[in-house]
């Protein structure tokens, strides 16, 4: 049984030391044979660095490492000079440090090829390195974590701007070097607009949401069965469940990522850790939650209910500037939301975004719940479990008494007296109870606040600030939000909830059965 390559980003080590490699060389062959300069954005721990390492070994002509893989007999194996730069390992505490690190890295690469550079400016030295290396053959440039010096200073605008200017100047060198270059591949987590970082690279092919390259990273369903069958059997034995049941559970927890393709993908980091620990846990999310993202959502009082029906135009993925970050685009690029559906109307393409899977949804909402409420209660799990039981048992009054205690515990200084804030907290609570159901927010005649559909019943909520629960019920009746559920055979509850901005809590609630 092959070893699990947790944290292994070197293709050569992975192959030589008998680690599992899920063959992605068919996509890499497509890249090499059809184009020259590419950009790819994917979330952290999705295999970007391994892809860069794979490309490096291909262009260094190490054919023996690829025996048995798709690309083995598809290309003419030839060695090219390779410039590989990983910005995550550079020192960039200040913009000056970043310039110095670039210069040092470029000089070190030159020395590895027996080349001494004379330029003492990071841009000029990069250009000199490409020109001198090209005498050995056309040059391959591989840049990993291209955006790290920007992301790490996203809450410090001045340093961020200086770092962007440095990166723009550095990457801009590539524009006039076509005659010297064989192949360029740039990857990172975020996708900044071309006007900020890549304004000079007008020939850059962005394959981030290109359906042809949807599956270049991540594991497909067929990969799980093909490469990890023995580990699936181990899980099956541990949980005393059939293989089909285990596969469904794996899919629920870790599948669901999509970048506009026909296949959904499993998170490789989570899958590898699942098979290593033989337990269903939150692996990817715990490996590093961006604090700035959570703080930004809280700062802007982002209505979490929006995520349940988020449909965006394609333009949102191309307009990404630090000074005006769109939260939806940021959530997508960092992997907390993914494409669930696409729709073409006239000449415009629309994307429906949603949480990829249970791991991400549950983990993100847990963090946001604590931030929005200012509570780190070790007993929250027990409270949520009790609220789940109350909803299933139709004990609505007891359910809202629990919610009142949560609102009462929110510190005054973080409370936001807006209807969206109250709605977000209740939505988070309903989601975190883990009830098997779905939220529905849009109807043909308006936008209801929340409808939670269970197997045998439906709860329709309308929230009102400085109003009464009865007024919420009146609106549900007036808009007939319940109509779509009338023929389902399910019990339908309509619930109006009134919030009071002075007490910063629920004032009252009313409910009826339709």
Secondary structure as UniProt FT lines:
FT   TURN            6..7
FT   HELIX           11..16
FT   TURN            17..18
FT   HELIX           25..34
FT   STRAND          37..41
FT   TURN            44..45
FT   HELIX           48..59
FT   TURN            60..61
FT   HELIX           63..66
FT   TURN            67..68
FT   HELIX           70..73
FT   STRAND          82..86
FT   HELIX           87..89
FT   HELIX           95..112
FT   TURN            113..114
FT   HELIX           122..133
FT   HELIX           134..136
FT   STRAND          139..144
FT   TURN            146..147
FT   HELIX           148..151
FT   TURN            152..155
FT   HELIX           157..172
FT   HELIX           173..180
FT   STRAND          181..188
FT   TURN            194..197
FT   TURN            199..200
FT   TURN            202..203
FT   STRAND          205..206
FT   TURN            208..209
FT   HELIX           211..213
FT   TURN            214..215
FT   HELIX           221..227
FT   HELIX           229..239
FT   HELIX           243..254
FT   STRAND          265..266
FT   HELIX           268..277
FT   HELIX           285..287
FT   HELIX           291..299
FT   TURN            300..301
FT   HELIX           304..309
FT   STRAND          310..313
FT   HELIX           314..317
FT   HELIX           322..324
FT   HELIX           327..333
FT   TURN            334..335
FT   STRAND          338..345
FT   TURN            346..347
FT   STRAND          348..354
FT   HELIX           358..373
FT   TURN            378..379
FT   HELIX           380..392
FT   TURN            393..394
FT   HELIX           396..408
FT   HELIX           412..414
FT   HELIX           419..432
FT   TURN            433..434
FT   STRAND          438..439
FT   STRAND          442..443
FT   TURN            444..445
FT   STRAND          446..447
FT   STRAND          450..453
FT   STRAND          457..465
FT   HELIX           469..479
FT   TURN            480..482
FT   HELIX           483..485
FT   TURN            486..487
FT   STRAND          491..500
FT   TURN            501..504
FT   STRAND          505..513
//
